Amino acid sequence: MKIKNLLALALATTLLSSCGDDGTQDIVINYNGGSGSNNNGNAIELKGNYTSNLTLESNKSYLITGPVIMESGTTLTIPAGMTVKAAATGADVYLAIAQGAKIMAEGTSSQPIVFTSNATTPNAGDWGGLILLGKAPINSVAGGTATSTSEIASLPYGGNVADDNSGTLRYVRVEYSGGKADGQSENNGFSFYGVGNKTTVAYIQMFEGKDDGVEFFGGTVNVNNVSVVNAQDDSIDWTEGYTGTITDAYVKHGTDHDKGIEADGYNTDIGNLSSPKYFSKPTVTNLTIVGLGSGTGNEAIRLRAGTQGIFTNVFIKGFAEGFDLDGDATDNPTGAGVTSGDLKATNVKFDDVTTNLKNDTGVTFTTTDFLTENASATGTEYSTWGAGWTRQ
């Protein structure tokens, strides 16, 4: 802590004895490049850019009141069992872990770490969400060390470090996310921008979000035990050449929702600029998607813009369409992925699904070229691994 901040802290300590719930102004303590305020024992306010490590203390409470950005070289550490609240103002309230920074949020099944709204009656979109940005490859740039810029906070992401490490998320729940950032783009519950595969992501849940639950913008990060309940847009979304693994994922739709999975091979707003050109190709194992019934007219999984991917052990329940494949024979070769074996689904069980597969790729292939059904497929064992720390 710099000397001027020590002086500010000393001054704050003196003045806090005369500032309570009497309507006087809070004392604001500037530190680490960001800021924190504490009104006589109430929540410590977090906002701004942090240029030094920040460790949250288990005996204190914290409130995010604006953009919180951990700069390169810093680490944010959050203890198990902590609930971090965010001001329910919708716009510009989020937590971002920039390229070169880390988050160490290691909860347990009995003591998860929770990011949630501070509203008395919380709603989806009350605040932004959690954003990680890394240096792993993305196909929205030409390659090498080139980076793109996130739509939230305009932070750089991408590069050529497949094994980049942005820290650890374990037993972490994000609630009531999806507020607009910069007054425009909506946050996701979890946004992974070019995150590398040395990052540990396990046992995460997005509950009640206004936009996507979990979205991957390229990168190589592997995630397991992912729960998305009541995302009002897509529950799991990938684009920009994402090539990690998703193991044991559970999706449950609420009244307002879009796709269970929406998958793009590249960002069609930017283009596939990689050289040599490649597309998203994650491996998805043990997946359950539960909709509201085949009469709702929704799709469980939409695969488009040339995405590839290998799906194994999938259970889809309550949708008009199970898999909807979109593409063409030129820039969006989704169908070509099927004929080459780079896009396929095996051991799939459908329950209350009207159309198992819809082919809008412009490429002719049979159902069995893409899809192998198995009445014994179970999807993920959510009742086991999701017990105790998730919300329904």
BELFEN-V740717 format. One record per backbone hydrogen bond with DSSP energy under -1.0 kcal/mol. NH is the residue of the N-H (numbers start at 0). CO is the residue of the C=O. Records with the same first field share a line. If there is no record, write none. Layout:
NH->CO + CO
This chain:
5->1
6->2
7->3
8->4
9->5
10->6
11->7
12->8
13->9
14->10
15->11
17->14
28->35
30->33
33->30
34->46
35->28
37->26
39->37
43->60
44->36
45->62
46->34
47->66
49->68
50->31
53->74
55->76
59->56
62->43
63->84
64->45
67->93
68->47
69->95
70->49
72->99
73->70
75->101
76->53
77->103
80->110
81->78
83->113
84->61
85->115
86->63
88->86
89->125
90->88
91->179
94->128
95->67
96->130
97->69
100->97
101->73
102->165
103->75
104->167
106->169
107->110
112->170
113->81
114->172
115->83
117->85
124->176
125->122
126->175
127->92
129->188
130->94
131->190
132->96
133->192
135->193
138->239
145->142
147->156
149->154
156->147
157->133
160->134
163->160
167->102
168->199
169->104
170->201
171->202
172->112
173->204
174->114
175->206
177->127
178->126
180->184
183->180
186->178
188->211
189->212
190->129
191->214
192->131
193->216
196->161
197->163
198->195
199->166
201->168
202->223
203->224
204->171
205->226
206->173
207->228
208->229
209->176
212->233
213->234
214->189
215->236
216->191
217->238
218->136
219->194
220->194
222->244
223->200
224->246
225->247
226->203
227->249
228->205
229->251
231->208
232->210
234->258
235->259
236->213
237->261
238->215
242->218
245->282
246->222
247->284
248->285
249->225
250->287
251->227
252->289
257->232
260->299
261->235
262->301
263->237
264->303
269->266
270->266
272->138 + 270
280->241
282->243
283->309
284->245
285->311
286->312
287->248
288->314
289->250
290->316
292->317
295->292
299->320
300->321
301->260
302->323
303->262
306->303
307->279
308->341
309->281
310->343
311->283
312->345
313->346
314->286
315->348
316->288
317->350
318->351
319->297
320->297
321->354
322->355
323->300
324->357
325->302
326->359
327->331
333->331
336->332
338->334
339->335
341->336
342->336
343->308
344->369
345->310
347->371
348->313
350->315
353->318
354->319
357->322
359->324
370->366
371->344
373->347
376->373
381->379
383->380
384->380
385->381
389->385
